[in-house]
Amino acid sequence: MNTAETTAIEKLAANVLETRFESFDAATLENARNRIIDTVGCLIGGSGDTGNPELVGMLRESGGKEEATILVHGGKVPADNAAMVNSVMSRSFDFEPVSPLVEGINTPGHVSGTTVPTAITMGEAADISGRELMTALLVGDDIASRMLAASGFGFTLGWDGTGTVNAFGATAIAGRMLGLNKLQMRSDREHLPDNLGRHHDLQAAPGTIGPEWYFFGAAGQSRLDRPGGRLLREIRLLPDVYRGLPETRIPDRIPRREILQRRYL
C-alpha cells in the first residue's frame, strides 16, 4: 500500500469503491430491502407535509437538466435537487428507520432518510442495476452508521449527528454510482467538513420552528448547496423564528474509537 492509501479518508474511499454485492449475506440484503420499503412509505406520507409542495414548486421553477424524478409529485429535475427533496419528504414525520445498531452499539440517528432517497435518485440518474444500487446503499449506510456510533453522539452535545454523518453516506453512494475513482472520492470527502459548517445553521431544535426545518438539515445532506434562504421566503417563515435557538456546533473531528478503527483504520 502506498503512502496516499494509508490515510483514513483513502481507506474509506477504497471501501466504497471496492465492495461487491457478493460481500453481503442474505440477512443483510433482506434488512436493506425492508429499509427501502419503510423509507419509501415514509416519503409517500411526507410528500404533502408543510413546506414540501413549496419546495417541489421551487425546484421545478429552477429548471435544469432532467436527470431524476421527484417522487410522488412527479417531474424530473437535476439529480442533486431530486435527491434533496426526496430526502426531505422521507424525513418529514420522523418515522423512517432509526437508531442504527453497529457492533452492539445502538445510536440515535436517522440515516436511511438520507441514504435511501439518495440511492434511488442517483440510481435513476446513473441508470444502474438493482444489485449495484443495493451495494452502493449498503456501503453508504455502513460508513454513516459507523461514524455516528464512533462519534459518541447524544442529544445533550448540541449538534445533530444525522446532519453531519449522513453527508458522508450520501457522498459514498453518489460517488460510487457516478464511477468516481479513489482520488475523486477522497477529494469529495475532504471538502465535506467545510460544506457541513456552512450549512449546519439550518438544523434547529425539534418543535421550535416546525419539522420542515429541523429535518431539512439532515435530509438535505444529499445536496449541500441547497438554497435555504429562498425556501424561507417560499414558505413564508419570518427570520424571527431563529431567535432564542440554542447554538449548534460541529465537533472538530470525530474520535477514532475502536468501532471505526476495526472496520477501516
Backbone as CSV, one residue per row, in Angstrom:
resi,resn,N_x,N_y,N_z,CA_x,CA_y,CA_z,C_x,C_y,C_z
1,MET,0.842,-1.194,0.000,0.000,0.000,0.000,0.881,1.249,0.000
2,ASN,0.628,2.173,-0.929,1.483,3.355,-0.988,1.050,4.376,0.047
3,THR,1.839,5.452,0.154,1.599,6.448,1.204,0.220,7.072,1.107
4,ALA,-0.242,7.341,-0.136,-1.534,8.008,-0.318,-2.682,7.150,0.189
5,GLU,-2.479,5.809,0.288,-3.547,4.913,0.690,-3.534,4.598,2.184
6,THR,-2.665,5.276,2.931,-2.579,4.986,4.355,-3.458,5.895,5.195
7,THR,-4.026,6.947,4.613,-4.864,7.849,5.385,-6.248,7.248,5.582
8,ALA,-6.925,7.711,6.622,-8.273,7.216,6.911,-9.216,7.489,5.751
9,ILE,-9.129,8.669,5.172,-10.051,9.041,4.102,-9.829,8.173,2.875
10,GLU,-8.566,7.778,2.628,-8.269,6.916,1.489,-8.828,5.509,1.702
11,LYS,-8.772,5.038,2.934,-9.316,3.719,3.231,-10.839,3.711,3.129
12,LEU,-11.456,4.812,3.541,-12.904,4.924,3.382,-13.283,4.892,1.906
13,ALA,-12.537,5.636,1.087,-12.812,5.681,-0.347,-12.631,4.308,-0.981
14,ALA,-11.572,3.596,-0.577,-11.321,2.269,-1.134,-12.453,1.311,-0.776
15,ASN,-12.945,1.390,0.446,-14.041,0.516,0.860,-15.296,0.781,0.031
16,VAL,-15.579,2.047,-0.222,-16.755,2.418,-1.011,-16.672,1.840,-2.420
17,LEU,-15.527,1.930,-3.028,-15.387,1.570,-4.434,-15.102,0.095,-4.668
18,GLU,-14.548,-0.599,-3.687,-14.111,-1.976,-3.908,-15.087,-3.025,-3.389
19,THR,-16.060,-2.633,-2.567,-17.029,-3.589,-2.035,-17.912,-4.124,-3.173
20,ARG,-18.225,-5.398,-3.120,-19.042,-6.039,-4.146,-20.338,-6.583,-3.546
21,PHE,-21.349,-6.732,-4.387,-22.651,-7.240,-3.956,-22.505,-8.589,-3.270
22,GLU,-21.588,-9.409,-3.748,-21.378,-10.739,-3.202,-20.831,-10.705,-1.777
23,SER,-20.394,-9.529,-1.324,-19.852,-9.404,0.034,-20.939,-9.496,1.100
24,PHE,-22.207,-9.319,0.728,-23.292,-9.229,1.703,-24.050,-10.545,1.819
25,ASP,-24.388,-10.915,3.048,-25.154,-12.139,3.262,-26.642,-11.863,3.062
26,ALA,-27.430,-12.929,3.078,-28.867,-12.820,2.780,-29.592,-11.947,3.792
27,ALA,-29.221,-12.052,5.070,-29.898,-11.261,6.106,-29.644,-9.772,5.916
28,THR,-28.430,-9.406,5.560,-28.094,-8.002,5.326,-28.899,-7.441,4.168
29,LEU,-29.011,-8.206,3.096,-29.767,-7.754,1.926,-31.248,-7.637,2.240
30,GLU,-31.781,-8.582,2.996,-33.204,-8.538,3.366,-33.490,-7.320,4.243
31,ASN,-32.613,-7.039,5.187,-32.791,-5.861,6.041,-32.740,-4.575,5.211
32,ALA,-31.863,-4.536,4.229,-31.770,-3.352,3.367,-33.050,-3.170,2.555
33,ARG,-33.585,-4.269,2.042,-34.848,-4.190,1.289,-35.970,-3.644,2.178
34,ASN,-36.020,-4.114,3.401,-37.051,-3.640,4.322,-36.880,-2.155,4.623
35,ARG,-35.646,-1.694,4.763,-35.414,-0.264,4.999,-35.849,0.575,3.807
36,ILE,-35.615,0.056,2.618,-36.045,0.784,1.422,-37.561,0.917,1.404
37,ILE,-38.261,-0.190,1.637,-39.728,-0.166,1.645,-40.236,0.783,2.725
38,ASP,-39.669,0.695,3.911,-40.065,1.552,5.025,-39.865,3.022,4.672
39,THR,-38.702,3.350,4.141,-38.383,4.751,3.841,-39.253,5.305,2.723
40,VAL,-39.493,4.509,1.700,-40.360,4.974,0.605,-41.772,5.211,1.127
41,GLY,-42.247,4.367,2.029,-43.558,4.591,2.633,-43.610,5.900,3.394
42,CYS,-42.537,6.198,4.116,-42.472,7.472,4.844,-42.415,8.651,3.878
43,LEU,-41.725,8.453,2.759,-41.660,9.511,1.742,-43.047,9.813,1.190
44,ILE,-43.802,8.777,0.901,-45.155,8.983,0.387,-45.994,9.748,1.417
45,GLY,-45.885,9.329,2.678,-46.639,10.010,3.726,-46.223,11.450,3.923
46,GLY,-44.951,11.753,3.725,-44.454,13.113,3.936,-44.535,14.014,2.730
47,SER,-45.007,13.496,1.622,-44.967,14.262,0.373,-45.785,15.557,0.429
48,GLY,-46.838,15.569,1.238,-47.674,16.762,1.316,-47.490,17.550,2.582
49,ASP,-46.454,17.209,3.374,-46.242,17.893,4.649,-45.870,19.359,4.435
50,THR,-46.016,20.142,5.491,-45.787,21.584,5.438,-44.448,21.921,4.798
51,GLY,-44.491,22.740,3.764,-43.278,23.211,3.108,-42.819,22.347,1.953
52,ASN,-43.226,21.082,1.913,-42.734,20.195,0.855,-43.294,20.521,-0.528
53,PRO,-44.601,20.772,-0.679,-45.081,21.175,-2.003,-44.425,22.475,-2.484
54,GLU,-44.148,23.393,-1.544,-43.477,24.638,-1.920,-42.051,24.375,-2.403
55,LEU,-41.370,23.447,-1.727,-40.017,23.092,-2.141,-40.038,22.455,-3.526
56,VAL,-41.000,21.568,-3.760,-41.130,20.939,-5.073,-41.359,22.002,-6.143
57,GLY,-42.265,22.943,-5.877,-42.547,24.001,-6.837,-41.332,24.856,-7.119
58,MET,-40.557,25.162,-6.096,-39.361,25.973,-6.277,-38.343,25.263,-7.158
59,LEU,-38.156,23.970,-6.932,-37.168,23.227,-7.713,-37.621,23.047,-9.157
60,ARG,-38.909,22.858,-9.350,-39.420,22.795,-10.727,-39.189,24.112,-11.450
61,GLU,-39.446,25.196,-10.747,-39.267,26.523,-11.333,-37.797,26.786,-11.671
62,SER,-36.904,26.218,-10.871,-35.479,26.429,-11.103,-35.007,25.756,-12.379
63,GLY,-35.720,24.723,-12.813,-35.381,24.070,-14.065,-34.088,23.273,-13.983
64,GLY,-33.371,23.209,-15.100,-32.138,22.446,-15.170,-32.331,21.125,-15.897
65,LYS,-31.255,20.365,-15.978,-31.282,19.097,-16.693,-32.204,18.106,-16.008
66,GLU,-33.034,17.433,-16.765,-33.992,16.471,-16.219,-33.300,15.127,-16.036
67,GLU,-32.785,14.909,-14.815,-31.982,13.721,-14.543,-32.679,12.690,-13.673
68,ALA,-33.507,13.132,-12.736,-34.121,12.193,-11.800,-35.484,12.714,-11.359
69,THR,-36.331,11.795,-10.915,-37.723,12.091,-10.619,-37.929,12.595,-9.199
70,ILE,-38.767,13.603,-9.055,-39.286,13.980,-7.740,-40.400,12.988,-7.437
71,LEU,-40.169,12.113,-6.482,-41.121,11.037,-6.218,-42.462,11.578,-5.715
72,VAL,-43.511,10.860,-6.002,-44.905,11.173,-5.659,-45.423,12.348,-6.493
73,HIS,-44.741,13.502,-6.425,-45.198,14.698,-7.144,-44.972,14.579,-8.647
74,GLY,-43.929,13.858,-9.043,-43.632,13.692,-10.454,-42.805,14.822,-11.035
75,GLY,-42.313,14.609,-12.228,-41.469,15.583,-12.902,-39.999,15.332,-12.590
76,LYS,-39.132,15.648,-13.548,-37.698,15.428,-13.377,-36.952,16.754,-13.251
77,VAL,-35.925,16.738,-12.419,-35.068,17.901,-12.165,-33.637,17.387,-12.067
78,PRO,-32.644,18.284,-11.930,-31.278,17.809,-11.718,-31.207,16.838,-10.542
79,ALA,-30.322,15.854,-10.636,-30.280,14.769,-9.656,-30.060,15.266,-8.233
80,ASP,-29.213,16.286,-8.049,-28.967,16.755,-6.684,-30.218,17.371,-6.076
81,ASN,-30.998,18.084,-6.889,-32.242,18.651,-6.383,-33.267,17.561,-6.065
82,ALA,-33.340,16.550,-6.923,-34.280,15.453,-6.685,-33.912,14.692,-5.420
83,ALA,-32.618,14.439,-5.221,-32.180,13.729,-4.016,-32.528,14.518,-2.766
84,MET,-32.360,15.834,-2.840,-32.662,16.666,-1.683,-34.146,16.602,-1.324
85,VAL,-35.020,16.867,-2.286,-36.445,16.934,-1.964,-36.987,15.551,-1.601
86,ASN,-36.494,14.509,-2.229,-36.930,13.162,-1.867,-36.516,12.817,-0.441
87,SER,-35.332,13.268,-0.034,-34.872,13.032,1.335,-35.689,13.837,2.339
88,VAL,-35.985,15.075,2.001,-36.789,15.914,2.895,-38.164,15.276,3.127
89,MET,-38.793,14.794,2.060,-40.100,14.161,2.214,-40.009,12.906,3.076
90,SER,-38.925,12.149,2.931,-38.758,10.923,3.710,-38.653,11.198,5.204
91,ARG,-38.038,12.308,5.554,-37.760,12.613,6.958,-38.873,13.432,7.618
92,SER,-39.875,13.838,6.858,-40.821,14.848,7.329,-41.519,14.505,8.641
93,PHE,-41.898,13.268,8.839,-42.635,12.906,10.049,-41.795,12.098,11.038
94,ASP,-40.516,11.955,10.758,-39.604,11.336,11.735,-39.900,9.863,11.968
95,PHE,-40.496,9.179,10.992,-40.908,7.793,11.186,-40.014,6.780,10.479
96,GLU,-39.046,7.235,9.708,-38.252,6.290,8.919,-37.322,5.467,9.822
97,PRO,-36.643,4.434,9.301,-35.778,3.594,10.146,-34.809,4.437,10.966
98,VAL,-34.688,4.092,12.238,-33.882,4.913,13.139,-32.907,4.052,13.938
99,SER,-31.985,4.748,14.623,-31.071,4.157,15.601,-30.312,2.950,15.069
100,PRO,-29.370,3.179,14.139,-28.587,2.051,13.607,-27.831,1.321,14.711
101,LEU,-27.779,0.010,14.572,-27.077,-0.840,15.528,-25.764,-1.276,14.886
102,VAL,-24.659,-0.840,15.475,-23.340,-1.148,14.932,-22.519,-1.880,15.980
103,GLU,-22.253,-3.147,15.740,-21.453,-3.966,16.653,-21.929,-3.839,18.105
104,GLY,-23.255,-3.909,18.250,-23.845,-3.882,19.576,-24.127,-2.510,20.135
105,ILE,-23.727,-1.453,19.416,-23.958,-0.084,19.876,-25.161,0.495,19.145
106,ASN,-26.179,0.881,19.892,-27.370,1.496,19.329,-27.259,3.008,19.504
107,THR,-27.217,3.736,18.396,-27.006,5.182,18.436,-28.202,5.920,17.847
108,PRO,-28.724,6.966,18.515,-29.831,7.732,17.942,-29.432,8.303,16.584
109,GLY,-30.242,8.065,15.579,-29.908,8.587,14.264,-30.922,8.214,13.209
110,HIS,-30.980,9.023,12.165,-31.887,8.821,11.039,-31.057,8.769,9.760
111,VAL,-30.403,7.666,9.533,-29.523,7.543,8.369,-30.309,7.248,7.097
112,SER,-31.258,6.327,7.165,-31.969,5.874,5.957,-32.766,6.979,5.282
113,GLY,-33.221,7.968,6.045,-33.975,9.074,5.455,-33.162,9.880,4.458
114,THR,-31.844,9.769,4.538,-30.958,10.403,3.559,-30.443,9.391,2.541
115,THR,-29.958,8.244,3.035,-29.266,7.328,2.129,-30.199,6.631,1.137
116,VAL,-31.387,6.231,1.584,-32.293,5.527,0.675,-32.771,6.427,-0.469
117,PRO,-33.291,7.639,-0.197,-33.687,8.501,-1.312,-32.513,8.876,-2.225
118,THR,-31.329,9.056,-1.633,-30.163,9.369,-2.453,-29.846,8.213,-3.389
119,ALA,-29.899,6.984,-2.872,-29.615,5.816,-3.704,-30.643,5.653,-4.822
120,ILE,-31.917,5.821,-4.495,-32.963,5.681,-5.513,-32.807,6.759,-6.587
121,THR,-32.569,7.979,-6.146,-32.459,9.103,-7.081,-31.242,8.974,-7.972
122,MET,-30.076,8.717,-7.363,-28.858,8.608,-8.142,-28.850,7.338,-8.993
123,GLY,-29.533,6.298,-8.517,-29.651,5.083,-9.312,-30.390,5.339,-10.611
124,GLU,-31.451,6.143,-10.527,-32.182,6.510,-11.740,-31.308,7.354,-12.661
125,ALA,-30.641,8.346,-12.095,-29.825,9.258,-12.904,-28.672,8.537,-13.590
126,ALA,-28.066,7.569,-12.890,-26.918,6.850,-13.436,-27.313,5.581,-14.184
127,ASP,-28.616,5.236,-14.143,-29.140,4.068,-14.848,-28.384,2.798,-14.448
128,ILE,-28.343,2.514,-13.146,-27.611,1.356,-12.663,-28.548,0.200,-12.361
129,SER,-27.986,-0.957,-12.131,-28.778,-2.146,-11.833,-29.223,-2.153,-10.379
130,GLY,-30.184,-3.021,-10.077,-30.641,-3.147,-8.704,-29.550,-3.652,-7.773
131,ARG,-28.704,-4.556,-8.255,-27.612,-5.082,-7.437,-26.625,-3.970,-7.089
132,GLU,-26.323,-3.118,-8.061,-25.383,-2.034,-7.792,-26.006,-0.976,-6.884
133,LEU,-27.318,-0.722,-7.039,-27.993,0.211,-6.135,-27.902,-0.297,-4.700
134,MET,-28.155,-1.596,-4.505,-28.115,-2.159,-3.162,-26.704,-2.084,-2.580
135,THR,-25.698,-2.344,-3.398,-24.317,-2.293,-2.924,-23.935,-0.879,-2.513
136,ALA,-24.268,0.089,-3.355,-23.942,1.485,-3.040,-24.664,1.935,-1.779
137,LEU,-25.936,1.558,-1.644,-26.698,1.929,-0.456,-26.055,1.346,0.796
138,LEU,-25.659,0.096,0.758,-25.110,-0.555,1.942,-23.751,0.017,2.349
139,VAL,-22.901,0.376,1.381,-21.619,0.969,1.785,-21.843,2.370,2.355
140,GLY,-22.830,3.107,1.818,-23.145,4.421,2.373,-23.729,4.318,3.762
141,ASP,-24.657,3.361,3.951,-25.231,3.124,5.278,-24.153,2.730,6.282
142,ASP,-23.245,1.886,5.843,-22.201,1.376,6.727,-21.303,2.503,7.235
143,ILE,-20.860,3.351,6.324,-19.961,4.435,6.716,-20.681,5.437,7.618
144,ALA,-21.888,5.842,7.235,-22.619,6.820,8.042,-22.917,6.266,9.434
145,SER,-23.337,5.012,9.503,-23.697,4.411,10.786,-22.482,4.244,11.689
146,ARG,-21.353,3.814,11.122,-20.151,3.630,11.927,-19.594,4.961,12.422
147,MET,-19.662,5.977,11.585,-19.198,7.297,12.020,-20.096,7.832,13.132
148,LEU,-21.400,7.597,13.003,-22.335,8.038,14.027,-22.055,7.327,15.350
149,ALA,-21.858,5.997,15.293,-21.580,5.243,16.509,-20.245,5.661,17.122
150,ALA,-19.248,5.894,16.278,-17.917,6.270,16.771,-17.886,7.671,17.359
151,SER,-18.827,8.513,16.965,-18.829,9.900,17.427,-19.257,10.037,18.887
152,GLY,-19.921,8.993,19.418,-20.436,9.111,20.775,-21.595,10.076,20.871
153,PHE,-22.347,10.202,19.790,-23.429,11.196,19.739,-24.474,10.975,20.827
154,GLY,-24.936,12.086,21.377,-26.044,12.109,22.315,-26.756,13.441,22.181
155,PHE,-28.019,13.502,22.589,-28.812,14.709,22.360,-28.357,15.900,23.199
156,THR,-27.506,15.676,24.178,-27.045,16.779,25.022,-25.790,17.460,24.487
157,LEU,-25.259,16.992,23.356,-23.980,17.510,22.861,-24.105,18.811,22.074
158,GLY,-25.324,19.169,21.655,-25.512,20.440,20.958,-25.344,20.371,19.461
159,TRP,-25.311,19.171,18.889,-25.249,19.046,17.431,-26.011,17.793,17.032
160,ASP,-26.455,17.734,15.804,-27.274,16.630,15.331,-26.413,15.686,14.508
161,GLY,-26.269,14.453,14.971,-25.412,13.505,14.269,-25.842,13.243,12.843
162,THR,-27.164,13.150,12.593,-27.618,12.855,11.243,-27.415,14.031,10.292
163,GLY,-27.235,15.204,10.836,-26.950,16.362,9.988,-25.494,16.464,9.598
164,THR,-24.675,15.544,10.095,-23.252,15.558,9.759,-22.846,14.262,9.064
165,VAL,-23.008,13.116,9.738,-22.517,11.868,9.169,-23.296,11.439,7.932
166,ASN,-24.555,11.838,7.801,-25.330,11.453,6.624,-24.697,11.950,5.333
167,ALA,-24.021,13.079,5.409,-23.386,13.621,4.212,-22.298,12.683,3.694
168,PHE,-21.588,12.022,4.611,-20.563,11.077,4.194,-21.202,9.849,3.539
169,GLY,-22.330,9.401,4.086,-23.031,8.283,3.477,-23.563,8.615,2.099
170,ALA,-24.166,9.791,1.958,-24.705,10.207,0.658,-23.590,10.379,-0.367
171,THR,-22.442,10.908,0.069,-21.307,11.078,-0.837,-20.787,9.728,-1.314
172,ALA,-20.746,8.757,-0.405,-20.297,7.414,-0.777,-21.216,6.813,-1.838
173,ILE,-22.519,6.937,-1.622,-23.492,6.373,-2.558,-23.386,7.038,-3.929
174,ALA,-23.432,8.357,-3.943,-23.401,9.080,-5.214,-22.067,8.880,-5.923
175,GLY,-20.968,8.916,-5.166,-19.654,8.761,-5.774,-19.478,7.416,-6.437
176,ARG,-19.932,6.369,-5.773,-19.832,5.032,-6.362,-20.693,4.932,-7.616
177,MET,-21.913,5.427,-7.553,-22.805,5.336,-8.707,-22.311,6.146,-9.896
178,LEU,-21.623,7.239,-9.612,-21.112,8.094,-10.690,-19.771,7.614,-11.227
179,GLY,-19.237,6.546,-10.642,-18.000,5.983,-11.156,-16.755,6.754,-10.794
180,LEU,-16.766,7.464,-9.656,-15.581,8.209,-9.253,-14.447,7.244,-8.917
181,ASN,-13.207,7.715,-9.108,-12.065,6.914,-8.689,-11.685,7.286,-7.253
182,LYS,-10.641,6.642,-6.728,-10.267,6.857,-5.331,-9.859,8.299,-5.061
183,LEU,-9.140,8.895,-5.990,-8.694,10.272,-5.799,-9.883,11.219,-5.763
184,GLN,-10.851,11.009,-6.651,-12.042,11.861,-6.671,-12.876,11.673,-5.413
185,MET,-13.027,10.437,-4.962,-13.765,10.193,-3.724,-13.080,10.867,-2.544
186,ARG,-11.773,10.785,-2.479,-11.031,11.420,-1.384,-11.235,12.924,-1.404
187,SER,-11.200,13.516,-2.588,-11.373,14.964,-2.710,-12.755,15.387,-2.252
188,ASP,-13.788,14.635,-2.646,-15.159,14.958,-2.229,-15.295,14.927,-0.715
189,ARG,-14.716,13.919,-0.084,-14.868,13.768,1.353,-14.054,14.814,2.108
190,GLU,-12.907,15.202,1.561,-12.090,16.193,2.252,-12.756,17.563,2.267
191,HIS,-13.644,17.828,1.300,-14.339,19.115,1.256,-15.622,19.118,2.073
192,LEU,-16.073,17.945,2.534,-17.330,17.879,3.267,-17.352,18.710,4.546
193,PRO,-16.282,18.703,5.377,-16.364,19.493,6.609,-16.662,20.969,6.386
194,ASP,-16.093,21.574,5.332,-16.375,22.979,5.049,-17.837,23.178,4.686
195,ASN,-18.382,22.298,3.835,-19.784,22.413,3.447,-20.709,22.209,4.635
196,LEU,-20.376,21.240,5.477,-21.206,20.986,6.652,-21.224,22.197,7.573
197,GLY,-20.075,22.847,7.737,-20.012,24.018,8.597,-20.843,25.168,8.075
198,ARG,-20.851,25.351,6.759,-21.610,26.474,6.183,-23.108,26.262,6.301
199,HIS,-23.550,24.995,6.261,-24.985,24.747,6.180,-25.594,24.184,7.446
200,HIS,-24.789,23.985,8.485,-25.305,23.393,9.717,-26.306,24.313,10.408
201,ASP,-26.325,25.599,10.039,-27.247,26.537,10.680,-28.699,26.228,10.368
202,LEU,-28.972,25.419,9.352,-30.353,25.093,9.008,-30.934,24.019,9.908
203,GLN,-30.130,23.454,10.789,-30.654,22.492,11.741,-31.090,23.230,12.999
204,ALA,-32.314,23.004,13.387,-32.847,23.705,14.551,-33.361,22.703,15.565
205,ALA,-33.697,23.189,16.727,-34.235,22.311,17.760,-35.612,21.808,17.344
206,PRO,-35.903,20.514,17.538,-37.196,19.973,17.126,-38.339,20.669,17.852
207,GLY,-39.389,20.967,17.089,-40.566,21.583,17.673,-40.469,23.097,17.801
208,THR,-39.341,23.678,17.406,-39.162,25.120,17.573,-39.726,25.891,16.385
209,ILE,-39.360,25.458,15.175,-39.856,26.175,14.001,-40.494,25.223,12.999
210,GLY,-40.875,24.051,13.436,-41.602,23.141,12.566,-40.693,22.080,11.963
211,PRO,-41.260,20.923,11.630,-40.464,19.795,11.154,-39.759,20.074,9.847
212,GLU,-40.327,20.960,9.011,-39.700,21.182,7.710,-38.309,21.765,7.836
213,TRP,-37.984,22.410,8.956,-36.649,22.986,9.109,-35.746,22.118,9.955
214,TYR,-36.272,21.482,10.964,-35.426,20.568,11.746,-34.936,19.427,10.862
215,PHE,-35.821,18.886,10.048,-35.461,17.744,9.222,-34.700,18.156,7.973
216,PHE,-34.849,19.414,7.571,-34.180,19.868,6.350,-32.670,19.766,6.502
217,GLY,-32.175,20.035,7.709,-30.730,19.982,7.914,-30.168,18.598,7.687
218,ALA,-30.881,17.564,8.151,-30.387,16.199,7.997,-30.692,15.644,6.614
219,ALA,-31.956,15.775,6.185,-32.328,15.224,4.891,-31.603,15.931,3.758
220,GLY,-31.369,17.220,3.921,-30.738,17.996,2.868,-29.263,17.715,2.690
221,GLN,-28.672,16.806,3.486,-27.272,16.477,3.282,-27.057,15.807,1.940
222,SER,-28.122,15.348,1.297,-27.988,14.792,-0.043,-27.671,15.881,-1.061
223,ARG,-27.832,17.150,-0.675,-27.461,18.256,-1.558,-27.011,19.413,-0.681
224,LEU,-25.700,19.571,-0.521,-25.169,20.502,0.464,-25.287,21.961,0.059
225,ASP,-25.502,22.252,-1.237,-25.607,23.647,-1.651,-27.057,24.049,-1.848
226,ARG,-27.914,23.606,-0.939,-29.336,23.882,-1.065,-29.648,25.368,-0.859
227,PRO,-30.657,25.864,-1.545,-30.990,27.291,-1.474,-31.898,27.606,-0.301
228,GLY,-31.382,27.530,0.928,-32.214,27.684,2.115,-32.892,29.030,2.234
229,GLY,-32.194,30.121,1.879,-32.786,31.440,2.012,-34.018,31.614,1.160
230,ARG,-33.971,31.102,-0.058,-35.112,31.238,-0.944,-36.295,30.420,-0.436
231,LEU,-36.019,29.236,0.077,-37.107,28.412,0.586,-37.769,29.065,1.783
232,LEU,-36.994,29.777,2.598,-37.597,30.520,3.700,-38.670,31.469,3.190
233,ARG,-38.361,32.153,2.092,-39.351,33.083,1.526,-40.546,32.324,0.959
234,GLU,-40.275,31.173,0.337,-41.349,30.424,-0.297,-42.395,29.969,0.715
235,ILE,-41.972,29.499,1.885,-42.963,29.016,2.847,-43.318,30.086,3.879
236,ARG,-42.813,31.314,3.634,-43.239,32.488,4.386,-42.977,32.376,5.891
237,LEU,-41.787,31.928,6.246,-41.359,31.945,7.639,-40.567,33.217,7.884
238,LEU,-40.756,33.823,9.031,-40.047,35.053,9.354,-38.707,34.740,10.004
239,PRO,-37.695,35.593,9.788,-36.396,35.374,10.436,-36.487,35.319,11.948
240,ASP,-37.531,35.901,12.535,-37.664,35.919,13.993,-37.715,34.519,14.592
241,VAL,-38.065,33.507,13.777,-38.190,32.170,14.347,-36.843,31.653,14.825
242,TYR,-35.751,32.259,14.354,-34.432,31.789,14.765,-34.014,32.342,16.129
243,ARG,-34.705,33.353,16.633,-34.307,33.960,17.902,-34.468,32.972,19.049
244,GLY,-33.461,32.899,19.880,-33.520,32.060,21.057,-33.190,30.602,20.830
245,LEU,-32.821,30.227,19.587,-32.461,28.836,19.355,-31.112,28.535,19.997
246,PRO,-30.949,27.355,20.545,-29.644,27.004,21.110,-28.594,26.934,20.027
247,GLU,-27.376,27.309,20.359,-26.295,27.238,19.389,-25.973,25.779,19.086
248,THR,-25.659,25.508,17.823,-25.235,24.172,17.434,-23.772,24.227,17.045
249,ARG,-23.104,23.116,17.261,-21.670,23.099,16.981,-21.289,21.742,16.409
250,ILE,-20.480,21.769,15.365,-19.958,20.544,14.798,-18.624,20.252,15.470
251,PRO,-18.399,19.043,15.919,-17.114,18.742,16.551,-15.972,18.913,15.565
252,ASP,-14.809,19.305,16.080,-13.656,19.497,15.215,-13.273,18.218,14.504
253,ARG,-13.487,17.105,15.126,-13.184,15.827,14.491,-14.052,14.752,15.131
254,ILE,-14.215,13.661,14.442,-14.930,12.526,15.000,-13.898,11.588,15.615
255,PRO,-14.007,11.288,16.903,-12.997,10.457,17.564,-12.840,9.108,16.878
256,ARG,-11.621,8.632,16.799,-11.357,7.333,16.205,-11.518,6.247,17.268
257,ARG,-12.740,5.927,17.532,-12.986,4.884,18.516,-12.753,3.516,17.899
258,GLU,-12.722,2.535,18.760,-12.395,1.184,18.309,-13.346,0.700,17.224
259,ILE,-14.606,1.089,17.315,-15.589,0.595,16.355,-15.267,1.041,14.936
260,LEU,-14.728,2.239,14.771,-14.357,2.723,13.444,-12.999,2.175,13.045
261,GLN,-12.099,2.066,14.002,-10.772,1.565,13.716,-10.813,0.127,13.215
262,ARG,-11.668,-0.710,13.813,-11.724,-2.118,13.430,-12.153,-2.291,11.994
263,ARG,-13.019,-1.393,11.527,-13.582,-1.590,10.187,-12.702,-0.951,9.113
264,TYR,-12.159,0.215,9.374,-11.473,0.944,8.316,-10.023,1.299,8.623
265,LEU,-9.717,1.663,9.869,-8.438,2.287,10.160,-7.392,1.266,10.630
